[in-house]
Amino acid sequence: MLSVAIWDIEPQAIQKQINLLLENSHIAYVVIQTSTGQQFVGGDVEKIFNAERIVRSIPAPAEQNGHVGVLELVIDKSVLRQEMIRSGLMVLIEVSVLGIFILMTVSTILRRDLE
């Protein structure tokens, strides 16, 4: 859809696509540079420094050859770090609960057999 919006020169549609990309919490900033020289941006400017950037070419729609622009995404590593910590804690809690359950089951079986 982004390719078609650029091809048809629809700034509102391009901005809507940028806003949809920014709904993902991992993406901090988006830059779209069209082949005609227009630039569309969105996101938090403060997070673009010392961040990981992903640059992709936007292909022309349908049967056209070439590309209509370049998409640059700036990834917010702090959100990724928080997600990794949260996931690690969830795994730790789940393993602990499983370990406690197994320990209780084994102790119940041993107590029953020893009595």
C-alpha positions as a Python dict, from the first residue, in 0.01 Angstrom:
ca = {
    (1, 'M'): (0, 0, 0),
    (2, 'L'): (293, 229, 71),
    (3, 'S'): (426, 170, -277),
    (4, 'V'): (90, 254, -434),
    (5, 'A'): (51, 565, -217),
    (6, 'I'): (392, 692, -331),
    (7, 'W'): (321, 598, -693),
    (8, 'D'): (-10, 787, -687),
    (9, 'I'): (146, 1077, -492),
    (10, 'E'): (-99, 1064, -201),
    (11, 'P'): (66, 1240, 96),
    (12, 'Q'): (-224, 1162, 333),
    (13, 'A'): (-203, 790, 254),
    (14, 'I'): (174, 794, 303),
    (15, 'Q'): (138, 968, 639),
    (16, 'K'): (-129, 716, 738),
    (17, 'Q'): (112, 432, 656),
    (18, 'I'): (381, 602, 867),
    (19, 'N'): (136, 630, 1158),
    (20, 'L'): (49, 261, 1121),
    (21, 'L'): (420, 173, 1134),
    (22, 'L'): (465, 387, 1445),
    (23, 'E'): (190, 194, 1627),
    (24, 'N'): (451, -77, 1669),
    (25, 'S'): (628, 15, 1993),
    (26, 'H'): (963, -116, 1863),
    (27, 'I'): (975, 148, 1589),
    (28, 'A'): (1080, 490, 1717),
    (29, 'Y'): (1113, 688, 1395),
    (30, 'V'): (1025, 645, 1026),
    (31, 'V'): (1165, 826, 722),
    (32, 'I'): (1033, 774, 370),
    (33, 'Q'): (1236, 934, 93),
    (34, 'T'): (1057, 916, -243),
    (35, 'S'): (1236, 899, -575),
    (36, 'T'): (1083, 1238, -661),
    (37, 'G'): (1265, 1399, -369),
    (38, 'Q'): (982, 1426, -118),
    (39, 'Q'): (1052, 1321, 238),
    (40, 'F'): (796, 1202, 492),
    (41, 'V'): (887, 1154, 856),
    (42, 'G'): (721, 1054, 1178),
    (43, 'G'): (807, 948, 1531),
    (44, 'D'): (1026, 1060, 1819),
    (45, 'V'): (1327, 1258, 1693),
    (46, 'E'): (1513, 1219, 2024),
    (47, 'K'): (1544, 843, 1975),
    (48, 'I'): (1719, 852, 1636),
    (49, 'F'): (2068, 897, 1779),
    (50, 'N'): (2263, 579, 1860),
    (51, 'A'): (1977, 360, 1744),
    (52, 'E'): (1967, 74, 1500),
    (53, 'R'): (1847, 167, 1154),
    (54, 'I'): (1688, -55, 893),
    (55, 'V'): (1688, 80, 538),
    (56, 'R'): (1479, -85, 268),
    (57, 'S'): (1398, 4, -90),
    (58, 'I'): (1028, 46, -172),
    (59, 'P'): (958, -135, -500),
    (60, 'A'): (734, 13, -767),
    (61, 'P'): (378, -125, -764),
    (62, 'A'): (256, -405, -989),
    (63, 'E'): (442, -455, -1315),
    (64, 'Q'): (669, -151, -1294),
    (65, 'N'): (1043, -201, -1255),
    (66, 'G'): (1268, -13, -1017),
    (67, 'H'): (1182, 149, -689),
    (68, 'V'): (972, 448, -585),
    (69, 'G'): (1154, 534, -264),
    (70, 'V'): (1349, 431, 41),
    (71, 'L'): (1205, 338, 380),
    (72, 'E'): (1420, 393, 688),
    (73, 'L'): (1307, 255, 1024),
    (74, 'V'): (1477, 348, 1351),
    (75, 'I'): (1440, 70, 1606),
    (76, 'D'): (1398, 161, 1975),
    (77, 'K'): (1633, -78, 2154),
    (78, 'S'): (1507, 22, 2499),
    (79, 'V'): (1168, -130, 2418),
    (80, 'L'): (1339, -445, 2291),
    (81, 'R'): (1549, -463, 2607),
    (82, 'Q'): (1238, -428, 2826),
    (83, 'E'): (1067, -702, 2627),
    (84, 'M'): (1368, -933, 2672),
    (85, 'I'): (1374, -869, 3048),
    (86, 'R'): (999, -927, 3075),
    (87, 'S'): (1023, -1249, 2874),
    (88, 'G'): (1318, -1370, 3084),
    (89, 'L'): (1129, -1305, 3406),
    (90, 'M'): (822, -1488, 3273),
    (91, 'V'): (1035, -1791, 3186),
    (92, 'L'): (1198, -1784, 3530),
    (93, 'I'): (858, -1768, 3704),
    (94, 'E'): (716, -2047, 3489),
    (95, 'V'): (1016, -2274, 3551),
    (96, 'S'): (996, -2202, 3925),
    (97, 'V'): (625, -2289, 3939),
    (98, 'L'): (688, -2608, 3743),
    (99, 'G'): (978, -2699, 3973),
    (100, 'I'): (766, -2642, 4284),
    (101, 'F'): (484, -2852, 4136),
    (102, 'I'): (723, -3140, 4055),
    (103, 'L'): (883, -3117, 4402),
    (104, 'M'): (542, -3129, 4573),
    (105, 'T'): (435, -3424, 4358),
    (106, 'V'): (753, -3621, 4428),
    (107, 'S'): (735, -3547, 4802),
    (108, 'T'): (369, -3656, 4813),
    (109, 'I'): (448, -3980, 4631),
    (110, 'L'): (751, -4052, 4854),
    (111, 'R'): (557, -3975, 5172),
    (112, 'R'): (273, -4206, 5064),
    (113, 'D'): (515, -4489, 4973),
    (114, 'L'): (719, -4455, 5293),
    (115, 'E'): (416, -4459, 5520),
}
